[in-house]
Amino acid sequence: MKSFPVIKPIDKKIFKIEFKDPYLKPAVIETEEQFKELIQNLIANKRQEEAKELTQQWINLKKEHFKLNYHGKFLNLGIKTAIMGIINVTPDSFSNGSEDYKDINKILKKVEFMLENGADIIDIGGESTRPGATPISADEEIERVIPVIQAIRKNLGDRFLLSVDTYKSTVADIAVSEGADIINDISGMTFDDKMADVVAKHDCHIVINHIKGTPQTWQTQEIYYDDVVYEIIEFFKNQISFGISRGIKPDRFIIDPGIGFGKKVEHNVEIIKRLDEFKILGLPILIGISRKSFLNIILKNLLNRPDTLPKERLPATLGATAYAVLKGAHIVRVHDVKETAEFLTILDTIRGYKIE
């Protein structure tokens, strides 16, 4: 039995409603009048809780525009797709695979290039989360990340949003104090529940990323979902409720279904295919597809090709990104900012074009 009912978009104007009770036949709704009649019937049958939940989901599905705002910086979401540029200050995942992750000047040039070529948000990460990665201490992560944030704010100003990719509350607290506006927590506040207190303290935005297992267990654990999208939505609802109980404002959350974070290839594909179902939560949707290994597996199997290096996956990344954006993604987290910005400019122009 489901713990809550869900509205699933079938088409732009057709929705399927699945109830908590498995014995209740799903309903197909095509008009506002049909939905109102359904809600009235639920109330008449003393199912007020489901009626309330479905009404909120219906309202959330109609939301198209959101706004991120922090310390005088604003980013409107919905008119065009926002781009989050990835800056990894780690020796095992920095793009050139060398010690350049310690070179502040090179990092600043890369950030400046991203900002000049379409990045709306810069995401700074100091710990690799690739499968099998070795965790680092909070002190080591602070040593990597904080000087970069300080240098970015000192040299490039405060006109853009800066995100810190961390699941450690101590790192996040210092990062926001030094200029970060968003905390991008790959664990969705499950690895460190004090993260919620940090977000509430600073009143900043937080990305709730879904994860199953840890980077250290992904290669050995059996990954199973009964319904991957429903389980992720349930995770989001639980973590958002937890965050609100600790003082986080509802409009501070951003959701990320966590492509590759404890998912098989088929789970990643299904998440992208059904991304519009996350709209029932009424929050901005972020997705990170860029250079992910599931793209390599698909290309290898369907095109009978050898493995591709992460840097070689731009066309595959853009293909999956296009579908995600058309299904409702508001923010895309990417390595290749310039190419993605050009691609999305065309996509957003065509999808937003009004034919008289």
N, C-alpha and C positions, 0 to 999 in steps of 0.2 A: 504494500500500500504506500502511495506517495505521502509525504509529510505535508505537502501543500499542492493546490491545483495550479495548472499552468496554461497560459495562452500561447499557442504556437502559430506564428505567421506562416500561412501557406502561400499566399500571394499578397500583393499590396493591400488588397481589400477583403481578403478571405482569411479567417482565423479558425484554428481548431482548439477547442478547450478540452483539456483532460482533467478529470476530477480526482480528488484524493481517494475516493471509493472506487476500487477496480471494477465493481459491479455496475457502476454508472456508465452508460454509453457516452463516448466523447461527442461533443456538440460542434457543429460547423456554423460559424457566424459570418454573415456577409454584410449586415447593416447594423447601425447604432440601435435601431428599434429592436432587432432580434436580441442584441446583447442586454438591453434594458429588461426585456421580457424574461430572459434567462435569470437575471439577478433577482427579479421579483419572485420568480418561482423558487429560487434557492431560499430566499427570506421566508416565503410562505411555508416552506418545509423545514424551517428552523435550522437552516444552514448559513447563519449570519456570518460566521467566520470565513467561510469560503466565498461568500458574496463580497465581503470587504476586501479580501485578498485579490479576487479577480477584478474588482472595480479599480483598485490601485494599479494593477498590471495593465489594465486597459488605458488608464490615464498615462502611464509611463510609456506605453507603445507609441503614443502620439507625440512624444517629445522628440524634437529634431535638433534643437540647439542647446548647447551648454556653454558655460563660461568658467575658465580657470582664472583665479585672481589671487594675488598674494603680494603684499608690500608695494602696491601701486602698479603691478604688472598685470596685464589682462591678455587672455587668449580666448577668442571666440571659437567654438567648435561646432561644426555642422555645415557651415557655408563652404568651407574647403577643408580637406584633410590635413591635419597638423602632422608635422614631422619631428620626431625625436631622434637626434643624432647620437650615436653611440661612441663614447670615449672610454676605452678600457685601459686603465693604468695598472696593468698586471703583466708579469713577464711571460705568462703562458697563454694569453689571449690577445695581446696587443697586435694590431694588424700586420706589423712587419716582423713580428716574432723575435725582436732583439731587445737590447737594454734601453731602447728609445723611450720606453714607458717612464723612465726617470728624467727625461729631458723636457723640462718645463717649456722651453722655447718652442720645441717641435710640437708639443701638445697644444700650446696657444695658437700656433699657426694652423693646426688641424681644426681647432674649434672655430677660429676666425673664418676659415674656408667654408665650414659647414654653415655658419650664420650668414655668410654672404651668398650662399647658394641654396637657401630655402629652409634651413632648420629653424623650427619654432622653439624647441626645447633641446638642451644639451644634457645627456645622461652620463654621469661619471660613475664608473664602477671600479673598485679596488680589489675584488676577489672573483676569481673565475668560478663559474657555476656549470662548466661543461661536465658531462658524465665522468665520474672518477676523480674529479678535482679534489685536491687536498685543502681542507679548510685552513684559514689563517686566523691569527688572533686579532682582537679588536685594536690593539696597539699597532700592529703592523698595517692593518687596513687604514687606520687614522693617519699613519705616517705616509701612506701612498696617496690618499684622497684629499686630505685637508689642504696641503700646500697647492694642489691643483685648483681647488675651489677658490682659495684666496688669490691665486695668481690670475684666474679668469676674471674675478670681480674687479681686481685692481687694474688690470690691463685692458679688459674688454667691456667694462661697465656693467650696468644693472638693468639694461633695457630688455633682457630676454629671460625666460624661465630656465632655471638650472635644477636638475634632478640628481639625487644621489642614489645609486643602486646598492642597497645594503639591507641586511636583515637584522643587524645589530643595533639596538637602541642607543648605545653609547656613541657609536659612529654617527648615527642619524642626528642625535642631539647636537653634536659639535658641528656637523655639516650644515645644518639649518642655521645655526648661530653665525656661521661664517659666510652664508650667502645662498645656500640651497633653498629652493622653494617647494620642491616635491620630494617625497621619500618613495622610492621604488623598491618595495619589499617583495622579493621573490617567494617568500614563505607566506605572504598574506597575514603577517603578525602571528604565525604559529610557532616559529622558532624562538621568538623572544616576545612574550606578551607585554613587556614594558614598552614596546614600540608604540602601543596605543597611547600611553601616557605622554610620550614625546610629541606625537602628532597633536594631541589635545593641548599640550603646553604651548606649542608654537602656532597652533591653528593653521598649519600648512596642509597641502594636499598629500594624499597617500595613494599609491597604486597597490591595490590588493591583487596579487598574482596568485593563481591557483597552482598548487604543487602537490604531487603524491610521492611520498618517499623523500629521499635526499639525493644530491649529486653522487654521493658515495655509494648508494644502493641501487641506482637505476640500472646498472649493467648486470646485476645479479637477481634482483627481485622480480617476481611475476607481477606484471601490471594488468589489472583487470578493472573494468567498469561495467556495471549493468546498463547504465545509460550515461555516457560521458558528459553530455551537456547538462542533463538534470542534476547530476552529482556536483558539477561545478557551480551551478546556480545555487544549490543548497549550501555549498561551501561559502559562497559569497554572502548569502543571507545571514549565515551564522556569524561570519567574521565582521560584517557590517553592524549587526546587532551588538556584538561584543565591543566593537569600537565606539559605538554610540553610548553604550553603558559606561565607558571610561572617559566620556567627554568630547569625543570627536563629532563635529557637526556633520549632518548627512550630506551636505554639498561638497565635502572635502574628499570624498571617495572617487577613485577611478578604478575600473575593473579590467583585469587582463586574464584571459583564460589559460595562459601559461603554455603556449605551444612548445612542446619538447620537454616540459618539466614533469616527468613521470608519465609520459604518453607514448604509445606505439604510433607507427605511421598512420594506421587507420583512424586512431583517435584524433590526431592532428588534422587530418583531412575532414573528418566529421565535424570537428569544432568550427573550422572555416566555413564549411557547407551550411552549418546551422547557426552561424554567428548572430543572425538577427533575433534569435530566441532570447539572447541576453538583454534585449531591449526592455523586457518586462521589469528589470530592476531600476530603470529610469536613471542610469548613470553613464558617464562617458566611457566608451570602450577603447582600450588600447590593445594593440596586438603586435607581437614580435615574431616575425617570420624570417627576417633577414638571415640568409646563409645557413639556416638550420639544416641538420643532417637528414631530416625526413625528405627534403627536396632532393638530396643526393641519391637516396634510396629509390625514390620514384624514377628519377632520370636513369639510374643504373638498370633498373628492372624493365622499364617500358621502352627505353631506347637502346638497350643492350650496350651500354657504354661503361668504361672504367669509372672508378670513383672520381668525383670532381672535388677540387680544393674549395674551401669556403669562399675565396675571392672569385671563383669562377661561377658562382651560383646567382649572379645578378638577374639574368633573364628568368630563371625559375622563381626567384624571390618576387619579381615584379608580377609574374603571372598569378601567384597565390595572393599577393597584395591586392591586385585588382578585384578579385572575388571578395576578399575580406572587406574592402571599402564599399563595394556595392551592397554588401550584406550588413553594413552599419558601423564599421570601424571608424572612430573619430581621430585616433592618433596611431601612427605606425612608427615603430622603433626600428631604425635602420642604420647600416654601416655606410651605404652609398647614398649620401644625401643629395648630391647634385642630380644624379640620374633619376632618383626617386622623385624629386621635386618636378623635374620636367615631365616625367611619366604621369604624375598625379595632376599636374596642371591641365593636361589634355583630358584625362579621365573625368576630373571634376567639372571641367567646362562642358563636356558632352552630357554628363548625367544631369547637370543643372540647367541645361538649355531648355527654355520654354518655347514650345511651338504654338503659335497663335492659331 
